[in-house]
Amino acid sequence: MEEWFTALAIFEKVYWITALIASVVFLVLLVGTFLGGDTDGFEGGDVDMDIEADTGIEFQFLSFKNLVGFLTIFGWSGIACLDGGLSKTVTVIVSVFCGLLMMVAMAALFYYLGKLQSSGTLKLKNALNQIGEVYLTIGAQRSNIGKVSITVQGTLRELDALTDADTDLVLGNVVRVKEVTDNGILIVELLNK
């Protein structure tokens, strides 16, 4: 093995060293990802923060994972080109192109996977015009807060509700959400009279 490596030209050694080291780092990252150790940065301690944003992750072309992917594909495609008898210039061009293609593919993959996640935060504005059923009696003319069972964001929830109706809304009445107050109380109206 040592004789084989010493017999290589410096140009070939660079590709082999790059390919082997990048492949080892890539495998460590892959195993870490499958075991739940997926990080893309320094972990210096715990951070307790409340972030309110529904933007997903931005398109990250330059990241550690993408750099490792670039170097891995760069090295192995360069070795394949050299074994195929291509010139040094063509080898560099092909290996850089393949590496950049890998970076774009990985960045796009992480970008679209990030868009699949949901924050799970309940947005009461999504309850507008939804149909539900009274669960606890709602007092007439907003005199008493009751509860309604209503599906919001694909989940059945029991939420506080008031009504402007002249009579109390009782268990089993079918209602429609016509408004949501600033403090998160639903204003409902009776549908089955």
N, C-alpha and C positions, 0 to 999 in steps of 0.2 A: 504494500500500500504506500509506504514511504517512498519507494523507488518510483512508483507511478507518479506521485505528486511532484517529486523533484524534477521529473522529466518534462513536466508541463511548462509551457511558456508563461511568462508573467501575465499576459493578457488572459489566458485560460485560467490561471490560478485565481485571479480576481473574481471571475465568474463563479468558480467552484466555491471559493470561500464565502462569497455573497450568498449563493444559493443555499449552502449548508447552514450557515449561521441564521439566515432569515427563516429557513424551514424549521429549525429548532425553536426559534422564538414564536413562529406561527403555530406550531404544535402546542407549545405551552399556553398561548392565548386561547387556542381552541379547547383544550382540556379545561382551562380555567373558566371559560364561558359555559361549558356543559356542566361544570360543578357549581356554578353560581357565583364565581368570582369575577364577574364581568365589570371591569373598571376601565376607564379611558383617561386616566390622569392620576395625580398624586392624592393619596389618602392620608391626610395629616391629622384627622380627628373627626369627631362628629359635628354635624352642622344641623341645627334646628331652625328651619325657616319655612314660612308659609308663602308659597308662590301661587299667584292667581294668574294663570295664563293658559290659553287653550290654543297655543300655536304649534305644538309638537316640537320636534327637533328640526333645526335648520339643516340644509344640505352641507355636510361636512366633508369637503374634498380632502383636506389635509388634516389627518389625525394619525395617532400612533399605529392603529390597526391598519389603516390604509397604507402607511409607509412600509409596514412589514409585508403587506400583500404585494406592494410594488416591488420591493427587493426580492421577494421569493420568486415571483413570476419573471422579473428581470433576469435573475440568475439562471433559472432553469431554461428559459427561452434562449438566453445567450449560449448556454451549453449545447442546446439542441441545434442552434444555428452553426456553432463551431463544428459539431459532429457532422453536420450536413455539408461541410466544406464551404460555407459562405465566407466572404471576405470580412475583415474586421469592421469596416464601415457599415456594411449591411447588417452585421451582427448587432452592433450598437444601436442602429436605427430600429431594427425589429424588436430588440429586447426592451428599449425605452418605450416604444409604442405599446408592446404587450403589457408592460408594467403600468403605464398610464391607463390603459383600457381596464386593467384590474382595479385600479384606484377608483375609476368612475363607476364601475360595477358595484364595488363594495359601498361606496358613498351612497349610491342610489338605493341599494338594498337596505342599509340602515335608515335612510331617510323615509322610505315607504313603510318599513316595519315600525318606525316611530309614529307614523300617522295612524297605525292600526290601534294604538293604545288609547284608552279612554280614561279620563280623570275620575269618573264616577261621581263628580260633584253634581248635586241636584240643582237644576236651574228652574225655579218655580215659574218663570215666564213660559216654559214649555207646557205648563198645565192649562194655559188659556184655551178655551173652547173644548176642553176634554169633558167627557161624560163620566159621572161617578155616582156613588150611592151614599146616602147619609148613614153614618155609622153611630154617631152620638147626636142627639137632638141639637139643632141650631136654632137659637132664639130669633123671633121675628124682629124686624127693624134693627138688626145688629145688637140686640140686647144680651145675647149669650153666645159665646164661642162654642161651636160644636166640632164634630169631626166628619170628614168624608173619606170614603175609600175610593181612590182614583189611580189610574195608571198614568204615570209620568215617566218618560224616558225608558219605557219598556218594563217598568217595575211597579207593582201594585203597592201603593203607599196610603197611610192614614194621615191626613193633613188637617190642620186647623182651618175652620171655615166660618164665615158670617154670611148673612143674607139680608136683602132689602125687602123681602116678602112681608106681607101683612100677617101671616100666620107662621107658627113654628114649623120647621122642617124636621120630620121624625124619621126614625129608623126605617130604611127601605125606600124612602123617596129618591127618585132619580133626579139628579141635578147636573147642570152644566156650569163650568167655571167661566164667569164673564169678566173677572178682574183679579189682579193680585196686588195686595197692598205692599207698601215699602218694607213693612216688617214681616212679610212672608205669610200673611193670612189670605186664604182664598175667599173671594166674594162669589157666591153661587146663586143660581136661580133655579126654581123648580121646573122640571120638564113634564112630569106626569101629574096633571091637575085633576 
